[in-house]
């Protein structure tokens, strides 16, 4: 019993009661005491209803719910629920703060006070949709529940207090008005089609060109006049119409304007007509004929709603009624025909139902009531009741009682709870962030009476936000969303519901936004200049595997493997002009880049502007493989931020397809994950279950991609995109309260400063709002260097690592300095509608290397290349440092930019020898002529007494790689050279290649030292078909051998785990030795595998010829085998 009472669903408050042993104090205990939900104790059982009516729960129903029925006292039975209808979006409107007890009636057949066989409970149950009275037109309008089709109620047995019972309402005497009619209403509304996969509005029956359908209604006891409202939508390139007939007579024409054929115009036009008409039959048949001159036209019915007056007559087992015509002062005397044996309840307040005192006069049922407000009643036959759906027991929960110290709420679908709890635990141990994990259903149970409702999640967050001394800052929606909250489409992804716009026909005006969950002020909720109050993110996951991928990426992001100088880098990518955009995308991106350069000089900026790369014309449109490769290369190198401006879609970026889904899937930058900011259209359209967007692929890539995206979910405009991107850029590197912001802080600040347009709502954070970007924490300072760096001078630079108090003497590790030449002005090419655009660039590297940091201090030296521009100007040194403690990694960055570069040194000691070059593919085990896959990496080890020239200023003095003899288009590798630690005379080049064709290839590498002495080297390799595992160059050396031989082989499956078995057989087929190993490296050549001529038992085998058979298999089931002969010589 006690165990069940204290079992709180799946909710998990991180740190287990907030480690009360640490924080225990009278003040804290008083502070965390909160109102508890009624669901926190006792036994609770859920039932549902789907229409308005009187429902019956009998003894067997309680047994079927799993209730122990012995010794149940009638007084202990209680039903809780808040009735039908959706929660109001406006925060200030009334809502129940928790489940409310309903008045019920218990039929105790033997009046012994115990609930036994034959006894039953009666209660008023509702439909999820409700009819609401419109004061403006004095008509009732139907509000269909967007998220639920059933209303939930909760049965409990609690003997501590008597349950709430239906009592008789006070009797009003002397009626002033006789009422024998009521306001009746019917509606037809099917939810079959969401026309643009966006928005909350679903349409019903579809009409093709010149087709007709009929819709029938039956109004028992109908009076003559009815009010009709019909809403439709149509997609026709010419004006179209519905001819509407009622009971075979013409009623009206409903004209629908034509749609435009322009891109991004309204998909369909909506039209509504309201009219009243006289009828002479209780049966209404609406015939609707759709007409259009456009043979491709189609239309949809939204709804038909009918208001009428009907005679108060009990023609069925029950009916609800309200009376609008007689509102006002006085007493109404109601008369219901054929009311013998019936009862009437007042259900105006469905939680506080009252029984009306009735009498029978001449077969009519009579009762009286005040007319001061609009009452709703239900008249029902006492012998016929509805039966609720029996759901079963629910376990105790109390999310009302969450501590105000919680900073981070994670709303997780039950499928992902293990991953969500792991994330909460991680943030507590990493950042001391107090988190709580709750499920949507737990929220619905306490805040929307068990029914799915997007506003319930917002109301729960607001409830927590409004607590005294609340620390709430971040909300993560841990689960994918869908434009369909009711699973009307196959393979739906409605794990955490989405807020969809009212507009459901215009691709620009319709939107999905998670901002709604952060509108927490009392006057907010309707998006009338509302601003988010917390940081909100979403993990759009559909499986536990995907959930674990994202949590794994968060955990890895903080580990030492993810530390590196990529944390100093930001890349700006810009589309070109296409047909009419001109330089718009480029100048927007460039202005943002210049702001970073001018205000955060510690950041290194790379600009990938599409107009900088020659495009190719293809049957499918223009393409730019060079731009695509530049993006791939930068993603592999790493960047703190990737910021894109330009055209896009769910499939990628730009008409030239510079980013595509297949490309994204191949990224393996798991140790240097950037934040993506995409000022483009639909890139992260996460709520369409039928299509996974490119943005989702970027986030869900298990081997790389992004750590998060601030990205667009619908069509957007360039100007407001630029405004929001500007606010984002101006705040991403600004500290808040002395510390760098978390993603949720950046999201909130960006949204607040950008305004409240619908365009801005289309930007969603797909990622963890509690994550802090990988900002280096400490600062690097230059202590000593020459004021001017001259060509061919040897430079010595000294510095140290600082914290807020000065020298950080405990810092021991490595610093990675990069020395840049002066800023220059470059120009784009001016293709398509672009004109050549000048832009600033400071990426010519004089020196890039590494040096030891000991006790917080460092020193490094290099020789300034001869090829610098000799004019004088400001240079820049970018620093990144990390310590050697793998368990507790820390890092630092800094910049030195107040020194001069220019001129040439005096007393130069000249070097006339070129560099020594050693070339490999992927790793140093590679041998010339070996095999690779289609995406190998050129690896060059270089030595030169003076160092290598990487400036790129001298004509013909770049580091170049000529591929397959194509001297007209060499690769420029200046940026890929890095000196080894503490030695500027040695360095390494790692240059990735992509999508190489199968067959033989060669690369000729040419480098220049700082004195402009050149050296060349060539490497040959064979690209194999990457679909199948290949084995090549399976050799043994020495062979024949006397004491030991080393065996090697090559393969084409890097970055995959390989299992290989080497079996050695005698020439007669007897197995003498078996060697099994696992390889998980990044090279194409494996070895040495040594065999000492002994068998599996350690005995030397006889001299002679042996067969070595190699079997290699991948983790994906692919395998290959090969055999060679090995000769063992006699001793």
N, C-alpha and C positions, 0 to 999 in steps of 0.2 A: 504493500500500500504506500509506504513512505517513498519507496524507490520510484513509483509511478508518479507520485505527486511532484517530485523534484526533477523529473525527467523533462528537460526543456527542448523538445524537438531537435532540430539540427542547429539551432542557434549556438554559436560559440563565441563567448567574449574572451578575446585574447588576454593572456596573462592571468587567467583563472582568478576571478574575483579581484582583479586589479592588484594582485599581490598585496592583499590587505595587511600582511605582516610588515610590509614596508611603509605603507601610507597610513596605517591605522591612527586615527585621531577622532575626537568627538566632532570636529568641524567637518571632516571628510564624510564620516558616517551620516551626518545630518544632510550633507549635500547630495549624496548619491541616492537617498531615499526618494523613490518616485512612485507615482500612482501605478498600481499593478493592473494588468488586464484580468478580467473575470476568468480567462482561460488558464490562469497561472496555477490554479489548484482544482481538485475534484476530477470527476469523470465526465467527459464530454463526447457527444455523439452527433454526427452531422447528418442532416436530411435536407432535401431540396424540393422546391416547387417550381412549376413552369407556367402557371396561369393563376389569375385571381380566383379565390374560392375558399370554401371551408374544408379544411383537411382533417383527417381522422388518423390518429395513432392508437392502435389497440395493443393488447397485452402481447400478442404474438409478434407484433412489430418490434417491441422492445427486446424480445428474445432474439429476433433476427439481427438486431443491432449489436448483440453481444452483451446486453445488460443483465446483470444478476437481479432477477425480478422478485426474489423472496424478500419479504418484509419491507417493501417500498410503501412509504406513506404518501398519500395523495398530495399532502401539503408540501412535500419535498420536490415534486416534479416542476421543472421550470424549462421554458423555451426562450432562447435569446435570438435576436436577429433585428436587422434595421430595415427590412423591407426591400422593395425593388427600386429600380432606377439607378442611374449613374451618379457618382459624386459630382458636386459642383466644381467647376474649374477655378472659380474665384475663391481665394482663400478665406475671405471674410464672410462668405455665405455659410449658413448653418450646416453642420454635419455632426453625426454622433462621434464622440471621441473613442468609443469602445462599443462592444456589443451591448445592446439594450434588452432588458427583459421584456417579453411580450405578455400581455394578458391572455390567458387561455381558460378554457372551460374543461373540467374533468367530469365525466359521467361515471358516478359510483353507483352501480346497480343495487348493491345491498347496503349502501350508506354506512359502511363500517370504517371508512377512512383509509383503507388499504387498497392499493392498486392490484387488482386480481383479474383473472380470466373473466371476460365479459365487460370489463371496464374499458374506457377509452378517453383519449384526449382530443379535444377540438381546438383548432387554432386557425387564424386567418393567414393564408399564404398568398404570395403575389407572383406575378410574372416579372421578368427582368425589365421589360419595356413598360413605360408609363405614359398615360395621357395627362398632359398639363394644360391648364387653362390659360389662354392668351387674353389679357385684359384689353389689348388693342383692338381685337376683332371679335371678342366675345365668343370665341370658338375654342374647342379642345384640339390640341395638336399632339400627335404621337411622337414620343422620343424613344427610338429603338436603342436598346443597350448595345454599345459597340463591342463589348468585351465578353459578355456572358449571356447565356440563354436560360439559365436557371438561377433561382434565388436560394441562398443557403440559410438554414436555421440550425441552431445548436441546442440540443436537449441535454440537460444535466439533472442530477439528483443531488439535492443539497438540503440536508435536514437542519442546517443552522438557522434558517429563516423560512417563513412560509412563502410559497410561490405567489406570483402576481396572477389574479384571477379576473375574468370578465365580470363586471358588475353592471347592474341595471342603471341606465342613465336617468338623471332626474327627469320627471315627467313635467311637460309644459301643458298647461290647461288652456282652454278657450282659444282654439286656432283662429287666426284672423284671415287666413287664406286656405283654400282647398287646393291641394296639389294632386293631380291624377296623371300628369305627364312628366317626362324627365328628359334630360339632355343625353341622347344616345350617340354613339360614334363607332365607326368601324374603319378598318384600314386594311390595305393590301400592300405589302412591301417585302419583296424577295431580295436576298443579297447573293447575287450570282457572279457579278463582274466588277472588278476594280479596273477601270479603263486604262489607266496609265501606270499601274503598279505603284501608286502613291496616293496618299490622302485617305481620310477616314470614311469616305462615301463609297458605298457599294450599290450598284444598280441591278435591276431585276431583269425581267424578260427582254430578250433581244428581238428587234424587228429588222428584217432585211428590207431591201428595196421593194416598195409597194406590197408589203405584207400586212396582215391583220391578225389581231388576237382579241379574245373576249374575257371579261372579268366580271364575276357574278357576286352579288351581295344579297343577303336576306335580312331584312329588318322586321322582326315581328312587331306588330302593333304600331307600325310607322304612321306618323302624321304626314301631311301633304308636302311640306316644304323641306328640302334638304340643301345643305351647303356642301359643295364638292371642291376639292383641291387635288389637282393632278400635276405631278412633276415628272419631266422626261429629260432625256439628253439625246442629241443626235450629232452624227458626224457626216456632213454632206458638204460638198464643194459649192452647192447652190442652196438657196433658202428651201427648207422643207417644212412639212407640216403633218400633224395628226388630225384626221377627221374623227371626231368622237360622237358616237351615237349612244343614246340612253333608251333602253327598251325599244329599240328599232327606230327611234325618232332622232333626227339630228339635234345634237346638243351644242357643239361648238367646234371651231377649228383652233388648233394650238400651233402657232407659227414658231419655227426655230430658225435663227439666223444661220447662215453658212459659216463654215470654218475656213481658215486661210490655209493655203498649201505651203506657206513659208515655214522655214525651219524654226523649231521651238515655239510655234504658235499653239493656240489652244487646241487640244485634241478633239474635243467635242463641246458643243454649246448646250447649256442647260436652259430649260424654259419651264415656267410654272403658270398655271391658270387657276383662279378661284372664281366660283360663281354659285348662285343658288337657283334652284329650279323646283317646279311643282311636279310631284309624281302621284300616280294613282294606284300603285302596287307596292307591297312590302318587298318585292323582289326586284332588284336593280341589276340590269345587264348592261355593262359598258362595252361597246364594240369600238376598238381603236384601229384605224387604218392609217398606216404610215405611207406618206407620199413624197417622192422626190424625183426630180429630173436627172439626178446623178445616180446612175445605175450601180455605183459602188457604195451608195449611202447605206448607213445602218443607224439604228436608234435603239434606245433602251428606256423602259419604264422605270422610274425611280419609286414612286408610290402613288396610291390613290387613297385619300382620306375623306371620310364623309361624316358630317355632323347633321343631326336631325332631332326632331322631337318624337318621342314614342310614348305610347300609353303605358302607364304603370300597370303591368299585368305579368303574373308569374306563369309564363308559358313554358318554362324549362325548370330544371332543378334549382337554378340560382341565376341571379344577374346583379351586377353592380349598377348603381345609378347615382347621378348628381343632378341638381336642378339649378340652372343658371338664371332662368327667367324671373324667379321670385326672390332673388337676393335682396336683402335690405332688412329693415326693422319688421318686427312682428313674429307671429308664430304660424308655422305651416302645419296644416293638417293633411297628412299623406294618406292616400287611399289606393291600395293595390288590389286589382281584381284577381280572383281565384287564389287568394292568399290563405285559404284554410290549411292549417297544418304547417305553416311557414313561420320563420323567425326573421327578424331584421337586426343586423348589427351595424353600429356606426363605426366605420373603418377609416375615418378621416385621418386619425393618427394610428397607423397600423400597429404600432407598439403598445397602444393603449386603447384597444377595442372595447366598446361598450355595447351592452344589449339594450335594445329599445323595448319599452313597454308597449305591447300591442293589444288590439282587441279585434274581434271579428263581428262585422255587421253586414248581414245580407251577402255572405260569401266573400266579402271584401275585408282585407286586413288593413287596420287603421293604426297610425301612431302620429304623434306630434313632436315637433322640435323647433328650436329657434332658427330664424333665417338670417342671423347676423353675419354668419360666415358661410362659405361654400362647403357643405358637408358632403361626404361620400358614404353611401350605405351599401350593404349587400343584403338582398332578400334571398332566402334559401329554404329549400325543402328539408325538413328535419329527418328525412329518411334516406337521403342520398348525399354522400360526402366524397371528396376527392382523396386520393392516397398519395402521400409524398414518396419521393425516391429515398431509399434508405442507403446512406453512404457508409456509415460506420464510425468507429471510435477515432478520435483525434487525440494526440498526446498533448500534455500541458505545454504551455508556452507563455512568455511574458516579455514581448519586445517593448511594451510600454515602460517597463522598469529598467531599461538600459541606462547605464551611468552617463551623466552629462560629460564625463571626461573622454568619452569616445570621440576620436578625431576622424575616423575613417569607417564608413559604412560600406560593406560589400553585400550587395543583393545578388545572391547566387541561385541559379536553378539547382534543384536537388541533384541532378546528374553530375554537377561539377563541384560538389561540396568539399571533396577531399583536396582538390586543387585550390579552392578559395580559402580554406582553412590554412593550407600551407603558405599561401601568400600573406595572410594575416599574421601568422607566426613569424614569417620572415621579416615583416616590417617592424614587429615588436622588437625582435632581437637585433635587427640592423639599425633601426632609427628610433626605437622606443615609442613608436606610434601605437596607440591603443585603438584596436579595431574590433568590429563586431561583424559576424557573418549571419545573415538571415536569408530565408527563402521568400520568394514572392507569395507563396500560399500563407506563410506565417503573417505576412503583412496584410493580405486580404482578410484573413480570419479576424484580425483585430481592428482593421481600419475601413474595410468595405464589406463587412458582414459575410466574409467568405467568398465573395464574387471577385473575379478578375476585373480590375479597374486601374487604368494607368494613373489616375489621380490618387489612388490609395498609396502608391509608392511615394508620390510627392507629399501626401499628407503625413505619412510616417516620418519622412525626412524633416518636414517642417516641425512636427511634434518634438523631434530630438533637437532641432535647431533652436526652438523657442525655450528650451529648458534653461533655468537660471544657471549662469556660468557655463553654458554649453561650449565645448571645444570643437564642435563639428566643423570640418573643413572640406572633406573629400567624400565622394560617392562613386563607387565602381559598380556598374551593371554587368554582372558576370554571366553573360549568355547572349547569344545572337537575338536579334529582333526581326520582326516581319511586318510588312504592311497589312498582313492578314492576322488579326488577333484571335480568329475563331477557327483556324485550320480548315478553311474552305478550299485550299489548294493542296496538292500532293506534296509530301516531304516538307511540310512547313517548318519554319525555324523560329516560332514564337516562344523562345525560352524566357526572355524578359521583354514585356510589351513595350511598344514604341508610341510616342505621341505623334500622331499624323495630323496634318493641316486639314482644315475644312475644305479647302480647294482640292478637288480630286480630278480635275480635267486639264489643268494648264501645267506643262512641265517646268515652268519657271516659278509660278506662284504656289505650286504644291510642294510640300516639304515634309521631312521627318526631322525631329530634333529631340535631343536629350536635354536641352536647356530647360525644358518644362519641369524636370525634377529638381531644379535649383532655383525656381521662383518661389521664394519662401517668405517674403514680406506679406503683411495682411492684405494689402490692396493689389496683390499680383495674382496671376494665373490666367489672364485673358490675353497676354502679350500686348497690352497697351503700354508701351514704353517700359516693359518689365525687364529687369536686369538680374542675371544669375547672382546668387549669394554664396555659392560654394563651387569647388572644382568638380567636374563630372567627367567620367570616362566610361568606356564600354569595352569589354572583351567580346567580340562577335564570334564566339565559339559555339559549335554544334555538337561536339563530342568531347568526352573526357580526355582523349588524346590531344585534341587541340587546346583544351584548357591547360593541360600539363605543359604543352609546348610554350605557352605564354608565361606561365609561372617559371619554368626553367630559364627562359630568356631573361626575366627580371632578376632571378638569382645570379645568373652568370654575369649579367651587366655589372654587378658589384664586385666580382671576383678579380683577382690579380691578372688572370688571362685577358681580361677586357681592358686593362690599362695600356695606354700607348699615346704617342704624340698625335694620333688622329683626333684626340679630344681638343686639340687647338684648331681644327679645321672646320670650315663651313663652305659648302658648295652651293652656288646659285646656278640653277638651270633655267634657261628661257627658250621658249618657242620662237620661231621666226614669224614673218608677216603673213604667210599664206597668200590669200587673194587680196585682202584689203586691210589687214591689221597694221601694216607698216612696222614701225619699231616699237609699238606699244608694249609688248611683253618684255622686250629687252630693256627698254629704258626703265620700266617699273622694277625689274629685277636688279638693274644696275644701281638705281638710286638706293635700294635697300642694302645692297652690298657696300656702297660707299658710306652709308651711315655706320655700318659695322666697322669699316676700315678707319673712319674718322673718330669713332668713340670707343672702340675696343680693339686697339692695335695689337693686343696679344693674340687675336684671332687671325688665322691665315685663311685667305679667301681664294677659292678657285671658281672661275666663271666658265661654265659650259653653255655657250650661246649657240643655238642651232645655226645661226647665220655665219658662224665662224668656220663651218665645215662644208666642204663641197658636197652637194646633194646629187643623187643618181635618179634618173628618170626610169620608172619601171611601169609595166602594164597596170599595176595596182596603185600607181601614184608615186610621188617623190619619196625617196628613202635616203637615210643618212646613216650608213653603217659606222662611220667614224664617230658620230655623236653617240650612238648606242655603245660603242666600245669605250668611249671616254667615260660614260656613266658607269659602265660595268667596272672599269678599272678603278674609278674613284670609290665605288662601293666596296670593292675588295680592299683598297687601302684604308678606308674608314673616314668618317666625318662625324662630328658631333651633330650637325644639322644638314639636311638636304632640303633646299627650298626651291620649289618649282613654280614658275609662272607661265601660263599658256593654255592651249587647248588640251582637252583630255576627255576620257570616257571611262566606262567600266572596264575597257580593254587595255588602257594604257595612256600614253602621252603623245600628243601631236599627230598631225596628218602623216608625218614622216615615220611614225611608229618608232620613235626613239626609245620608248619603253613599252615592252609587251609582256604578257603573262608568262610565256615560255621563258623569257629572259629572267623574269623575277624568280621563277622556280629554281633557276640554276645558281642563284646567288648563295655564296657560302662564307659570308662575312660575319660569322656568329660571334667573333670576339671584338667587333667594332661596329656595333649597331647604332645607326643614326636615328634621330627624330626626323620624320618627314613632315614638311609643311607644303601642302599642295593647293595653290590658288588656281584651280582648274575645275572642270565640270565632272561630276558623277564618279570621280575616281574611286571613292569608297562608299558606293551605293550598297550598304550592308544589309538592307532590309528586304531584299528580293530573294526569296528562297530558291527561285529558279535559276539564279545566276550569281556566282561568287565574283565579286569585283576585284579589280587589280589591286586596290588598296588592301583588301582583306588578304590577298595572297602575299603582299609585302609583309603584313603583320604576322601571318600564320606560318611563314616559312620557318621550318624547324632548324635550318642550318644557317640562317642569316636574315636578310631583309631589313626590317626596322624594329626598334624597340617600341615605337608608338607612332601614330600619325595624327596631326591636326589637319583634317582633310574634309573634302566636300562630298556631299551625298546626293546632290541634285544639280541641275543646270544652274549656273550662276553667271553674274556679270563681272566684267573686268574691273570697272572702277571701284565698286564696293569691295571686291576681292583685294585690290591694292590697298584700300583703306584699312581693312582688317589685317592684312599682312604687315603693313607699316606699324600698326599698334603692337603686333606680335614681335617684330624685330626690335622695336624700341624697348621692349621689356624682358626679352628672354635672358639677357645678361645683367639685368639690374637686380641687385640684392634687395630683399624685403625683410625688414627687421633684422638686418645684419647677416642674412644668409641667402644663398642662392635659392630661387623659387623651385617648387616642385611643379610637375606638369599641370596639376590641378590649379595651382596659383597662376601659372602662365595662361591657362585656359580662361580662368575667371577674369583676370585683368584684361586680356585681349578682348573678351566679349563685352565687358563693361565699357571699355574705352571706344569700342567700334560702333556702338549704337544698337538700335533695336530693329533694324530692317530684317525682312524675311530672308534676304540674301545671307545675312550673318548667321541665321539659325541653321543654315545648311552646312556650317562647319561643325564637325563633331570630333571629339577626342577619342580615337580608337587606341586605347592604351590605359595604363595604370596611373590615375591622377596623383597617387601618393609617391610616385617615383620621382627622384631628383635626377636631372640630367648629369652626365659624367663630367661636371665642372671640376677641373683641378682645384684642390683645396688651398694649398699654400702658394707662396709667391717666390719666384726666382729673381734675384737682383744681380746686376753686373757691378762688380767692385772695381775692376781695373781693366782698361784697354786703351789703345791709342785713340785719339780723337778722330784721326783720319786713316782709313785703310786704303793703301795704294797698291797698284798692280805689282805683283811679284815680291811684295813684302811679306815676311813671315810675321804672323800675328799671334799674340798670346793674350787670351782673355781669361779673367778670373772672376768668380762670383760665388754666391752662396744662396741657400734656401732660407726663407724667413717665415715665421708665424707672426701673430699680432705683436709679440714681445721682442722681435728681432731674430737673430741667428737661431736656426733650428738645428742645434748641434747633434741631436739624436738621429738626424736623417742620414742614412747611408744607402747608396744605390747608384743609379745611373742617370745622367742628364743627356738629353738629345738636343743639341743646338742646331739650328738651321739659319745660315747667314744669307740674307737676300741682298741683291744689288738694288739700285735705285728704282723707284716706280717709273714706269714708262706708259705711254699712251699707245694703244693698239686700235685697229679699226676692223669691224666686221666686214663681210664680203659684199653685202647689199644684194642678196638674192630675192627672188619672188617680189613681194611688194615692199621689201625693206630697202632702206638706203644705208650706205656704209656708216656705221655708228662708232664714234670714238669711245673708248672705255679705258679706265685705269687698270693697270696690272702690275703687281710686284711679286713675280714668281720666278725670276731668274736667280738660281741658287749659286752662290759662291762656294759654299761649303755646307755639307750635311754629314754629321757624324755622331759620336757618342763619347762620353767621358765619365770617369769615376767621380762620384760624390762621396766624400768621407768627412764625417763630423759636420755635415752641412755645407762643406766647401768643395769647389771644383775648379779645374783649370783645363783648358784645351788650346791647341795651336793648329795653324794651317798656313799655307801660302796662298795669297790672293792671286787668282788666275790673271794671266796676261790680258785676257779678252774682256775685261770689264770696260764699260764706257768711261773714258778718261775725264769726262766732265764731272764736276763736283756736285754731289747731291746727297740726300739723306738715305742711309741704308737702314736695314732692320735685322735684328737677331731675334728669332723666335726660340723660346726655351720650353722644353717639357722634361720633367724629372719624375722618377718613381723610385721608391725604396726597394730594398731586397727582401722584405718580409712578406712572404707569400700568403701567410695567414692573416696579416693585418696590413694590407697594402695602403699606401698613401701616395699622393702625387702633388706636383706643383707645376705652375707654368709662369711665364713672364715674357717681357719684351724689352729690348733695348733699341730705341729708334732715334736717339739724339746724337748720332755720330755721322761722319761724312765718309763717302766713298768716292775716290777719284784720283787722277794723277798716276804716276809711276814711281817706284821706289828708287833710292840711290844704292850704290854698292851691291848690285845684284850678283849672286853666285849662280851662273847659268847651268841648266841641266839640258843635255843634248840627247838623252836616251829616252825611248818610248817606254810605255808600260808593258808589263807581263800580263797576259790574259789566259785564263783557263775557263772553258765553257762547258756547261752541262745543261740538262733539261730536268728541272724540278729539284734534284739533289745531286750531290757529288758522286754518287754511285753510278750515275749514268755514263755509258760509253758511247762514243761517236758511232752513229748509224743505228742506234737502238730504236725501240718503238715507244710511242706515246699515245695518249688519247687526243681528242680534237681540241682540248683546251690546256695545253702544257704551259709551263713557265720557264722562260729562258733564265738561267742562273749563270752569272759571270763573277769569278773571283779575280780581282785586279790588284796589281802592285806597281807603284811608281814612287821613286824617292821624293818627288816634289808634290805629289797629289794629282788628282784628276780635275780637268776643266769641265765644269757643269754650267757655265754661265749662259751659253747660247747666244751671246752677242756677236761673236766673230763668225763671218760667213764661212761655212764649211767646217767649223770647229765644234759642231754638236756631237754628242755621243749618238751614233746611229746604228740601227740594225736593218740590214737589207735582207728582205725575205725573198727567197727563190730568185735572186738575181734582179729583182725589180728595183734598179737604182733610181728610177724616176720618183718612187714613192717610199722613201726610207722612213722607218719609225724613229722618232726623236726620243732618246732615253735619258735626257739630262736629269729629269726629276726622279729617276729610278735609282740613281747612284747614291750610296750612303757609305761613308767611311766607317771602318770598324772602330770599336771602342778604344780610345786613348792612342790611336795611331792613324794619322791622316794619310800615311803612305799606302795603306791597304783599304780596299773597299769592296762592296758587293753590289751587283745589279740584279734585281728580280723583276722581270718583265712578263706579265701574263699575256698569252695569246688566246684567241677565241675562234671557235667554229672553223678550224682548219679542215681542209678537204683530205680524205684518205689518200695515202701515197707518200712518196719520198719528198722531203723538203730540206732546205738549208737556210741557215742564218749566218750572215757575215756581220760581225760586230766590229765597229771602229771607234776608238776612243782617242782623246787628246789629253796630254797632261797639261799642267798649268803653264808650261813654257811652249805649248802648241807643238809638241812632238807627238806624232800619231803612231797607233799600233792597230793591227787587225788580227782577227781570228775567226775561224769558220767552224760551225758544227752542223752535222747532218743527222736527220732523224726520220722515222717513218711513222706517219699517223695511221692508226688502224681504225677499223669500224668500231665505234664505241658501243654498239649494241651487243656485241659478243666478246667474251673474255678471250684474249689472245695470249699465248706464251711464245716468247722468242728468245734467241741467244741463250739457250739452256746449255751451259758448258761446265766443264770440270777442269780445274787447273791446280797443280800440274797433272797431266794425264798423258802417259802412265805416271804413277806415283809410287813412292816407297813408304813414307811414314804417314802422310796426311794429304788430302786434296780438298780444295775449296770449290763449292758448287754455286753457280749463279744462274739466275734467269730474269728475263724481263717480262713485263705485263702492261696492260693498258687500262687498269682500273684503279687509279689513284683515289685517295680519300674514301676508300671502301675497305672494310675489314676483310682480309683474305685468309682463308684456312688452307694450308698446303701440307701435303703428305709426300715425303720422299721415301720410296721403298727401293731397296737395293737387293737384287736377285742374283743368285748364281746363274751361270750359263745354262744350267739344267732346270731353272725355274724355281729354285728353293729360295724363300725369303730369308735373308741373312740380317738385314738391318732396316729398321723403320724409324724415320724422324718426322715428327708432327709439330707444327708451329703455327702461330697466328701472326699476321703482319697487319699493322694499322698505321703505316707511315704514309708519307706524301710523295714517294719516289716511284719511278718506273722500274728500277732494278733492285732485286732482292738478293742478298748474299753478304758475306760468304756463309754457306751451310757446310760445315766441316765434317768429313768422314775420315776416321783414323784407321780404316781397314779392319775394324773389329765388328763382331756381330752383336746382337741384342743382349748377349750375356757377358760381353766384355772380352771375349776370346778373339785372337787374331785369326782371320780367315785365310784360306790358302791362296797363294798367288794365282793370278789368272784374270780372265775377262769377266766383268760383271755388268748387269743391266740396271741402270738407275731410272726408275719410273717416277715421274712427278705428276701429281694430281692437285690442281688448284681450284678452289670454289669460292664464290663470293657470298656475302650475307643475303643476297637476293636469289640464290639458287643456281646461278650461272657457274659453269665449270669448264675446265680444259685440262688436257694431259699431254705429256711428251716424254720421250725416252732417249737416253744416250748410253754409250758404252764407256765403261771405265776400266782401266787395266791396272791391277795391283802387281807391283814387281816383287820378286823374291828378295828377302833380306840377305 
